[in-house]
């Protein structure tokens, strides 16, 4: 089995379309979506496209998915784009997000029992990083039987070992940190290979389309921060490290 992992699309439909057009994604046996699919500038269209994948897609809920449901149900959000996106979802789309599981597990051959979550096995908004300590990883993974753990949330791709357990973050399709483009990963159960992939994007074209099609009042500022520019890995790691108490 070959599994394409897509995380943190954040409603950036052009980036999602580009990744879904990749030959290795089209040829994958399964797509796993590790959360935060729609909190962004084109939420309705993004969910519709992912739902159209049917049984080819295995979903996991993220913190931003949960927040969109809350926003859709009148509970608000600290993020303006999440409030706006939640208010625009149809009832059936709210139902899709509300029903998302916190975790999925697959037996992937040489990769062993593979756990898919958004933040960590303990929480959809917990942060662990490529440079988190082994002790931190032991705490986060305590009691988990998985041989491989795939997670998202921090928008930065990496693959590392933590006490002989393989940890994979595919990075973000729609809001990458570190390098530009749409990031995803390919898992091969036969070879045990994990490949971090990057689909090149024309930032100006993506920005222009989002500005033309989104309808979000703050779209110009949003694309300036997250599409025309990309936060460096150094900036992102420093910010996230503070959430770990470092």
ZICORMO-V94359 format. One record per residue. RES is the residue in three letters. PSI is psi in degrees with one decimal (NA if undefined). OMEGA is omega as a letter, one per 20 degrees, with the letter a starting at -180 (* if undefined). BURIAL is 1 if it has 16 or more other ideal C-beta (glycine too) atoms within 10 Angstrom, else 0. Layout:
# ZICORMO-V94359
RES/PSI/OMEGA/BURIAL + RES/PSI/OMEGA/BURIAL
This chain:
# ZICORMO-V94359
UNK/137.1/r/0 + UNK/130.1/a/1 + UNK/123.9/r/1 + UNK/129.8/a/1 + UNK/123.3/r/1 + UNK/129.4/a/1 + UNK/154.0/r/1 + UNK/55.8/r/1 + UNK/-37.8/r/1 + UNK/41.8/r/1 + UNK/17.3/r/1 + UNK/84.2/a/1 + UNK/-43.7/a/1 + UNK/-36.7/r/1 + UNK/-42.4/r/1 + UNK/-44.9/r/1 + UNK/-39.5/r/0 + UNK/-42.6/r/1 + UNK/-43.0/r/1 + UNK/-21.6/r/1 + UNK/-9.2/r/0 + UNK/138.4/a/1 + UNK/-40.7/a/0 + UNK/-22.3/r/0 + UNK/-44.2/r/1 + UNK/-34.4/a/0 + UNK/-3.7/a/0 + UNK/148.0/r/1 + UNK/-28.7/a/0 + UNK/145.4/r/1 + UNK/129.2/r/1 + UNK/127.6/a/1 + UNK/110.6/a/1 + UNK/42.3/r/1 + UNK/164.9/a/1 + UNK/57.0/a/1 + UNK/-32.4/a/1 + UNK/-6.5/a/1 + UNK/87.6/a/1 + UNK/-161.4/a/1 + UNK/-19.6/r/1 + UNK/66.5/a/1 + UNK/-42.7/a/1 + UNK/-48.7/a/1 + UNK/-35.6/a/1 + UNK/-46.4/r/1 + UNK/-42.5/r/1 + UNK/-42.9/a/1 + UNK/-43.1/a/1 + UNK/-39.1/r/1 + UNK/-34.3/a/0 + UNK/-15.3/r/0 + UNK/-17.1/r/0 + UNK/-136.0/a/0 + UNK/-7.2/r/0 + UNK/-17.5/a/0 + UNK/134.2/r/1 + UNK/123.9/a/1 + UNK/147.8/r/1 + UNK/140.0/a/1 + UNK/144.3/r/1 + UNK/172.7/a/1 + UNK/-37.7/a/1 + UNK/-30.0/r/1 + UNK/-45.4/r/1 + UNK/-42.1/a/1 + UNK/-33.0/r/1 + UNK/-39.8/r/1 + UNK/-44.1/r/1 + UNK/-43.0/r/1 + UNK/-41.1/r/1 + UNK/-27.4/a/1 + UNK/16.0/r/0 + UNK/13.2/a/0 + UNK/-3.1/r/0 + UNK/-177.0/r/0 + UNK/152.0/r/1 + UNK/-14.4/a/0 + UNK/125.7/a/0 + UNK/-40.4/a/0 + UNK/-30.2/r/1 + UNK/-39.7/r/1 + UNK/-47.2/a/1 + UNK/-47.0/a/1 + UNK/-42.7/a/1 + UNK/-37.3/a/1 + UNK/-18.0/a/0 + UNK/-9.8/a/1 + UNK/141.1/r/1 + UNK/162.0/a/0 + UNK/-38.8/a/0 + UNK/-32.7/r/0 + UNK/-38.6/r/1 + UNK/-40.8/r/1 + UNK/-39.9/r/0 + UNK/-49.4/a/1 + UNK/-39.2/a/1 + UNK/-26.7/a/0 + UNK/0.5/a/0 + UNK/135.7/r/1 + UNK/157.6/r/0 + UNK/-17.6/a/1 + UNK/155.5/r/1 + UNK/148.2/r/1 + UNK/139.5/r/0 + UNK/145.2/r/1 + UNK/109.9/a/0 + UNK/55.5/r/1 + UNK/-118.1/a/0 + UNK/-17.9/r/0 + UNK/-9.3/r/1 + UNK/-161.4/r/1 + UNK/120.0/a/0 + UNK/122.9/a/1 + UNK/132.4/r/1 + UNK/123.2/r/1 + UNK/176.9/r/1 + UNK/-63.8/r/1 + UNK/-74.8/r/1 + UNK/173.1/r/1 + UNK/-18.2/a/1 + UNK/-26.5/a/0 + UNK/144.0/a/0 + UNK/-10.1/r/1 + UNK/10.9/r/1 + UNK/146.5/a/1 + UNK/128.1/r/1 + UNK/147.6/a/1 + UNK/167.6/r/1 + UNK/-29.3/a/0 + UNK/15.3/r/0 + UNK/148.4/a/1 + UNK/158.9/r/0 + UNK/-37.5/r/0 + UNK/-39.6/r/0 + UNK/-43.8/r/1 + UNK/-38.7/r/1 + UNK/-40.8/r/0 + UNK/-46.0/a/0 + UNK/-35.7/a/1 + UNK/9.9/a/1 + UNK/124.3/r/0 + UNK/-3.8/a/0 + UNK/128.8/a/1 + UNK/-6.4/a/0 + UNK/144.5/r/1 + UNK/-32.8/r/1 + UNK/136.3/r/1 + UNK/124.8/r/1 + UNK/127.0/a/1 + UNK/167.7/a/1 + UNK/-129.3/r/1 + UNK/-44.0/a/1 + UNK/-4.3/r/1 + UNK/17.9/r/1 + UNK/123.8/a/1 + UNK/139.5/r/1 + UNK/159.8/r/1 + UNK/128.3/a/1 + UNK/161.8/r/0 + UNK/145.1/r/0 + UNK/98.2/a/1 + UNK/51.9/r/0 + UNK/5.2/r/0 + UNK/133.4/a/1 + UNK/128.8/r/1 + UNK/131.2/a/1 + UNK/130.9/r/1 + UNK/118.6/a/1 + UNK/-8.3/a/1 + UNK/-168.0/a/1 + UNK/135.2/r/1 + UNK/-45.6/a/1 + UNK/-21.3/a/1 + UNK/66.2/a/1 + UNK/145.4/r/1 + UNK/142.2/r/1 + UNK/-68.6/r/1 + UNK/156.7/a/0 + UNK/-179.2/a/1 + UNK/174.7/r/1 + UNK/121.1/a/1 + UNK/144.3/r/1 + UNK/179.0/a/1 + UNK/154.2/r/1 + UNK/124.8/r/1 + UNK/133.8/a/1 + UNK/114.0/a/1 + UNK/-21.7/a/1 + UNK/-49.4/a/0 + UNK/-21.2/a/0 + UNK/10.4/a/0 + UNK/142.0/r/0 + UNK/120.8/a/1 + UNK/121.3/r/0 + UNK/125.8/a/1 + UNK/156.0/r/1 + UNK/122.9/r/0 + UNK/117.0/a/1 + UNK/143.8/r/0 + UNK/149.0/r/1 + UNK/105.0/a/0 + UNK/-38.3/a/1 + UNK/-40.5/r/0 + UNK/-42.8/r/0 + UNK/-45.8/a/1 + UNK/-44.8/a/1 + UNK/-40.3/a/0 + UNK/-42.3/r/1 + UNK/-42.0/r/1 + UNK/-39.7/a/0 + UNK/-33.3/a/0 + UNK/-13.2/a/0 + UNK/-58.4/a/1 + UNK/-6.8/r/0 + UNK/130.2/a/1 + UNK/-33.5/a/0 + UNK/26.4/a/0 + UNK/-35.7/a/1 + UNK/-45.3/r/0 + UNK/-37.5/a/0 + UNK/-47.7/a/1 + UNK/-30.0/r/1 + UNK/-36.7/a/0 + UNK/-38.1/a/0 + UNK/-11.5/a/1 + UNK/-53.7/a/1 + UNK/-26.6/r/0 + UNK/159.8/r/0 + UNK/127.3/r/1 + UNK/136.7/r/1 + UNK/158.5/r/0 + UNK/-33.7/r/1 + UNK/-44.8/r/0 + UNK/-46.3/a/0 + UNK/-44.9/a/1 + UNK/-38.9/r/1 + UNK/-43.4/a/0 + UNK/-45.8/a/0 + UNK/-33.2/r/1 + UNK/-33.7/r/0 + UNK/-32.3/r/0 + UNK/-20.7/r/0 + UNK/-3.8/a/0 + UNK/17.6/r/0 + UNK/NA/*/0
